[in-house]
Structures are given as structure tokens and as C-alpha cells.
Amino acid sequence: MWITLLQELQRTYTQLQTQLNQCNTALQHSDWPFFDPAKPNDITSPNRVALVNTMLSISPHMPASDTINAGLLCATPANIALLEQLNHTKQAFKKAVGRIRAFESKDGKTRIDVLIDRVLKEEGRRGESLRAAFRDIGFSGVDLLRCYANIRILPKKLESISWTWAKKHASIIKITQPEALLLADELPSPRAKEVALYLLGQLPKQTPLVIQKQLPNQLRANIKWQEDKQIHRKAITVSGVVVSQDPSLPKITWRDNPGPPCASKPVRGDRRIDPTPYIKSLNIHCYLDEIPIHAAQT
């Protein structure tokens, strides 16, 4: 069983590398236009190369100065076909990795195991079986999320694209008080553990809690295109460089990342979750009607 899983992982990763190289060569040598919001007037070949490299990179080690976080690249029909095949291979590789993970966790993880992994350990960490598989087939250091991420190909006859940013973006997980106690008991700092257990002990039993983690602003785009002689509009979530199937750029509107929200901005009156964490070390928040009167923070 393990050998079969390993062979499938090797096959899909080799295919992924091959197709990444094919796409990279084809797109770098194309003369179709592109847009880099960081250098909107730079249409030189080196900037095209940087944009293509960023879009296709699966390495976590690319210098921040060389990373292009957003952009638009026009691609020929032949190159679109290459990118579509690359997307299929990305999904095949993701499934192969998933089967390795399933082999590792065949005994099953409890909910609290998953919470400990997400809250107290590095998110997206690789299990021992996956690390062993990567060693066995001779590769390491790839960014799995970049390996999985599809290249976004926009509809034909694109008339406009307007980038924007979604703010107040958070991950919220409901947890019970016993689960919070187990999380607190896993804290590596003795002082943080002591304070967290004390604070949880001040809450009435069965108090509902949430783990709330503020996420970075999320890039989105509003697109407009023509299909069957009708105009269509759609709001999409985008990540990195997207691809147009047209030989010319559409109307483009770019907005820079507005950064974190202003601390002095008033809190919504209908908010149910206290914006201030009850236990900072675990990002645990109370519902507003459950907050102890004299709660300390850690």
C-alpha cells in the first residue's frame, strides 16, 4: 500500500514539475500584454519573466522583493491549454498528498487533536508520513498550498477587471469550555498556561466560546465580460496573478491594500462576539453576554 501511494506521489509531482517548466517557457516567450500593479508602466521582458515566475512558483523560498502578489497576464489559446492541463495536474498531486495524509491518520484524529494542531502548532504542518514520503522520492522544500492553487483563468471577451480588498476577515471556530481547558493545558509557557486555566475557571460551566483569528485582507476582483451577446458581471476571490484569454488588456482598476482597520473605528452595535480576546494566548473570545465582569486577559 505504502509503495503504491509513494509511486503515485512521485508520478504526480514529476508531472507537475514538467508542466510547470513547459508553462514557464511558453509564457515567458509570449509577446501578449500583461499588467503588474506594482509596476503598471513596466512592460519590459524582465517584468514579464518575474510575473510568470511568481505565478508558477511552488517554492516557499522566493525572496519577498521578487514576489508579485497580483497581476493580469494575457495568454494565447495554446498557452491556455497548457495552464488548464497544469491545473488538472495540481489537483492530481493534491489528491496524492491527501492519500498519504489519510494513510498517516488512519487511526483518526479527535477534534481536540485538530484544534491543537491549528492553534498551538504551525498551521499546515506536514505529518511524519508525508515528510518520509518526500524524503523517499527525493524532494522537499515545496510550498504545498502553491502546488495546490489553481491558476485562475478569466472568461473570454473580458471587458474590465477591478481589484478590491475584503477587510474584517476572520477565522471563527466554536469550542466548548472542556475543549478550551485541554488547549490551555497544552500551552508551552507555564505562566500562560496558569493564567489561561485560571480565567477559564472563572467562567460558568458550559459557557460557549470561540477561537477567533483575524486574517489578512483578502484580494478580490469584480469582472465584466461579454458572452452570447450579453454582459455578465461577477465578484471573485483571487490570489496572485490571473490570466486573460484575450489578446489585449481589459479596462483595469487597481486599488492598493488598505492595511489593517483603524483601531478607533466604532464597533458594530449588533456584534455578538467580544472583539477583545478573553485569553490572548489562545485567541479565545467570549460572547458579549457571557463576559465575566472582572475578567483578566493573558
N, C-alpha and C positions, 0 to 999 in steps of 0.2 A: 504493500500500500504506500509506504513512505517513498519508495523508489519511483513509483508512478507519479506521485504528487511532485516529486523533485524534477522529474523529466518534463512534466507539463510546465512547471515554473521556468525551467531553463529554456524550453521552446518558446514560450510567450515572451520572455524577456529578450531573447535573441532577436525575435521577430520585431519587437518594439524598437530595439536599437537600430536594426536595419532600416525600418520605415522612418524613424526619426532622421537618420542620415540622408535618406532619399528626399524627404520633405525639405530638410535644411538646404541641400544643394539646389533643389529646384526653385525654392522661394528666394534664396539669396541672389540668384542669377536672373530673376524676373525683372522686367522693366515696368511693371504695373505700379500705380501710385500707392502711397502709404501715408499714415498720419501718426506722428508721435507727439502727444500733448506736451511733453517736457521740452521738445524742440520742434514746434509746429512749422517752422520755416526751413528746417533742415531736411532736404530731400536727396542728400548725398548717399552714395553706396554704403559707406561705413555705418550710417544710421539705420539703413535697411537691414544690414547684417546684424546689428545689435538688437533690433526689434525681432527679427526672426529667431535669433539665438535665445532671447528671453522667452518667446512663445513656446519654443520646443525644448527648452532645458528641463532635465529631470534631476539636476544636481542641486543639493542644498547649499553648495559652496560658492555659488556665483556672487561676486562682490556686489554690495548694495549699489555702488556707483554705476555698475553695468546693467542693473535691472531696470526694465521698462514696465511699469505697473499697469499700463493701459495703452491702448492704441488701436488702429484700424489698418488692415493690410488687404489690398485688393489682390485676388488670386485668379489665375486662368482656370478654365474648366478642367484641364488636365491636373493642375495642382489641387483643385478642389477634390478631385477623385482620390488623390494621394492622401489628403487630410482626412477624408471620410474613412478610408481604409485604416489610417492611423488611429482614428477614434475607436474603430472596431477592435483593433489590437490592444488598445489601452484597456478596454473592458474585459477582454480575454485574460490579460495579465492580472487585472484586479480580481477576477474570479479565481485564478490560480493561487494568488496570495490568500484569498478568503478560504480556500480549501486547506491550505497549510495552517491557517489560524484555527479552523474548525478541528483539525487533527490535534492541535495542541490543547484545545479546550474541550476535548470530547467528554470529560467528566462534568463539564458545565461550571459556569461561574455564577455565584449568587449575586443578587442586586448590590449588596454592600461591597463585594469584590470590585464590581464595575465602578461604583462610586469612589472607592479608594483609589482606583487607577486614574479616574478623571480628575479628582480633586487634589489628591496628595502626591501623585506621581506625574511624570512627564506625559502629557496627553499625546496619544498617537504612538506610544512606545511600542517597540517590537518585542514580541514574546520570544522565549528561548528557542522554540522550534523554528520560528521564522529566521532568527539570527543564524541558527545552524544551517538552515536551507541556503541562505545567502552565502555563507562560508563554503558550503559544499559545491555550489555551482560557480564560485569564484567572482562574485561581485558584492559590493557593499557601498554605502555612501549615497544611495539614491534617495530622493525625496518621494516617498510613496504617494503623497497627495498630488504631486505634479505628474507622476506616472498615470494616475487615475483620471486626471482632469481632462475632459473633452475639449478640443478646440472648438470654440463657438463659431459656427458658420451662419451668417445672416441671410435672410431671404434675398432673392434676386430683385432687381429693379428697386434697390434701396434709395429712397429719396432724402431721408435725413436720419441722423442719429444725434441724440442729445444726452450726454452723460450727466449723472447726478449722484448724490450720496444719501444713503439711508442712515439716519442717526438714531440714537436711543435703541440700539440693537443689543439685546442681551440673551444669554442662555439661562433658562429658569428650570430647575428640577425640584419637584415637590419631594420632601423627605419627612419621615416620621421622627419623633423625638428619640426612640431607641436607635434608629439609624444614625442620627446626629451624634449620639453618645459613642457609638462604635467608631465613627470618623474622628471624633475628638481624641479617643484613646489611641489612635494611630499617629497623632501629631508628633513629629520628631523632636520638637522643642519641649522640654519638661515644663517650662513656665507657661507656654502657650497651651499645653495640654491641661495643666492645672486650672488655668483661668477659664478655658472653654468648658471643662467639666463642671466647674462651679456655676457658670452662667446658665448652662443647660439645667442644672439642678434647681435653679430659681424659677423655672417655668412650670406652670401647671402640667400635669400629665396629659398626654395626647395633644399637646399644643402643635398645630400644623406649622411647618417651617418650609423654607425654600432655600436652595443654593442658587444664588443669582450672580452671574459673572458678566460684567459689561464687555461687549465685543467691539472691535474696531468698526469705524464707519464702513458700510458696505457699498461698493460701487454698483450702480445700476445704470440702465440706459433706456430711453424712450426712442423707439424706432418707428419709422413710417416707410411703407413700401407699397408698390402697386402690383396687384395680382388680379387676373381676369377682369382687367379694365376698372378695378375698384381700388380705392385707397384703404389700406389697413394700418392700424396703429397698435403697438404693444409695448408694455413696460417689461423689461427683462433684467434679471440679475446677471452681471457679467464679472469675469475675473481675468485680468490680463488683457492680452491682445486679441481682438476679434477679427473675423475675416469676412470681407465682402466678395460677392461673386461677380461684381460689375467691374468694367474696365476703367471706371472713373470714380472719384470720391463723391459721396453724397454731401448734402449740406451738413456741416459739423458744428456742434455746440459743446464746448468743454468747460467744465467747472472744476476748480481745484478742490481738494479735500478740505472741508471747513474746519477740521480738527475736533477736539473734544468739546462737548457742550459747555457753555458758560456756567460756572458754579452758582452765580447769582440768579439764574433763571428760576422763576417760580415753579413750584411743584404742582402738578395737576391735582385738583380737588377730589377726583374720583379714584385716585390711586389706592390700591388695596395693600400693596407690599411696601413696607417701610424702606425708603431709599438708602437709609443708613444701616450698614450691616450690624446685626446683633453680636456676631462673632466674626471679626475681620479675618482671622487666620483661616477660616473655612468658607468665607463668603456666605455665611448663613444669615438670612433675613427673616424677620417675623412679619406676620400680617399686622396691619396697623391696629386692629382691635385686640391683638394678643401681646402687645409690648408691655413688659413689666415697668412699673413706674420709675424704679430707680435702677435700671439695667446699666451695667458697666459694659465697656467694649474692650475687645482684645484683637 
